[in-house]
Amino acid sequence: MSNGWVDGGGAVLVIAETRRGELRDVSLELVSAAREVAQAAGATVAVAVIGADSAKFAQALGAEGVDQVLTVSAPSDNFEAHVWQRAVTALIESEQPRLVLVGHTIDSLGFAPAVAARQGLGFATDVVKVSFDGGLRARRGAYGDKLQAEVEFPDHDCTLLTVRAGMYPVAAAGSGSPAVRAVELDLAGAARTEHVEFRDVAGGDVDITKAEFLLSIGRGVEDKDEVPRFQELADQFGATLSSSRPLVDAGWMPSSRQVGQSGKTVKPRVYLALGISGAVQHLAGMRTADTIIAVNTDPEAPIFGVAHFGAVADLFEVVDGIEKALEQAS
Ligand SMILES: Cc1cc2nc3c(=O)[nH]c(=O)nc-3n(C[C@H](O)[C@H](O)[C@H](O)COP(=O)(O)OP(=O)(O)OC[C@H]3O[C@@H](n4cnc5c(N)ncnc54)[C@H](O)[C@@H]3O)c2cc1C
């Protein structure tokens, strides 16, 4: 069976994400993805937001290209997987979308697979690109991100995708003027867990996904005692320090600073990689940075395959040079 959107119309439904009273960037990234697919498929875009105070996000979610914002009133603003599962299921039944986009986030992973399985939807996770060319296609990593696979959903009228954060630009909040509709759903009693409190983890002070300039260090720094030197350099530059996974595994850096497949996906204006080889799992988290600069002694290091500027050099010599230049400038 063909998806046939061009003839059949249909909507792309985005499920927005909020946390602690704030709209998360991934919501407006999903809007960008939805717009792209909707344009190619001749479909409309609806964005649903769920929460006790959902209406307050309607204006921001009304980005250009959004046709409708659906506000769903829930018993609490705090995410609860069973409430969201019931709400999203009901929205799919009432709105009959062809495609549902949610973030590939901790929250969504709590309900999206259950919704897809119970409703018999097409489903793919950790999607990095969604497209429509006569039929829906989702691009995602396979074999630990060593391959990129294109997944099709020919036998499904509706498909649910979890889309990786940082893969699409954040659509300009409030740049459109969509219709806003309150959707009444019976969500009372759906919750099976109770939100108690938010706790900030140590080292969670900095959100590397929001940094404009990341100075990222890898195993090439060789010694834990060297880490403060790079923190100091980052501070002087106005950069945020991040790292590859081995430094986190070794306890040299907090997990909140890890870039990559099992860490954070970042999209800074500048990503300066010092002593990072560029393993696929690392590239998965930073390859869409605007400008990537790599310093590595190994000219064959894969990081040079994605870098816009590179130096085959000893990172300590480069850092010595930068420190000297900063000293002279001050
Ligand atoms: C399921 C799974 C998930 C993973 N998730 C992640 C993830 O989220 N993030 C992540 O980063 N990794 C992740 N990994 C690990 C990943 O495969 C790599 O092992 C890791 O990224 C390597 O880190 P690195 O580049 O710092 O170290 P290495 O690969 O050891 O590279 C160190 C580099 O430093 C260079 N170097 C050494 N000395 C110097 C010097 N003096 N000057 C300049 N260059 C120097 C070397 O040439 C080398 O290229 C994951 C792996 C798996 C299996």
The ligand as an ORCA input file, in Angstrom:
! r2SCAN-3c Opt
* xyz 0 1
  C      27.655      1.771     22.051
  C      28.786      2.755     22.109
  C      28.494      4.084     22.408
  C      29.523      5.016     22.431
  N      29.218      6.325     22.688
  C      30.186      7.249     22.624
  C      29.883      8.618     22.819
  O      28.749      9.011     23.085
  N      30.887      9.519     22.721
  C      32.176      9.145     22.429
  O      33.053     10.032     22.350
  N      32.485      7.867     22.268
  C      31.538      6.903     22.378
  N      31.877      5.594     22.225
  C      33.314      5.238     22.181
  C      33.916      5.416     20.800
  O      33.779      4.234     20.073
  C      35.432      5.743     20.918
  O      36.060      4.732     21.654
  C      35.729      7.080     21.567
  O      34.979      8.116     20.960
  C      37.203      7.395     21.427
  O      37.501      8.549     22.133
  P      38.783      9.415     21.777
  O      38.701      9.888     20.378
  O      38.953     10.419     22.863
  O      39.962      8.348     21.979
  P      40.849      7.615     20.904
  O      40.045      6.935     19.883
  O      41.822      6.791     21.685
  O      41.619      8.788     20.164
  C      42.587      9.586     20.753
  C      43.156     10.432     19.626
  O      44.075     11.338     20.159
  C      45.149     11.471     19.224
  N      46.301     11.934     19.999
  C      47.021     11.254     20.925
  N      47.972     12.058     21.448
  C      47.827     13.261     20.835
  C      48.525     14.509     20.953
  N      49.514     14.689     21.830
  N      48.117     15.535     20.165
  C      47.115     15.385     19.275
  N      46.425     14.238     19.115
  C      46.776     13.190     19.906
  C      45.316     10.085     18.629
  O      45.944     10.173     17.368
  C      43.876      9.619     18.554
  O      43.318      9.916     17.279
  C      30.867      4.633     22.192
  C      31.142      3.293     21.900
  C      30.116      2.370     21.853
  C      30.447      0.950     21.524
*
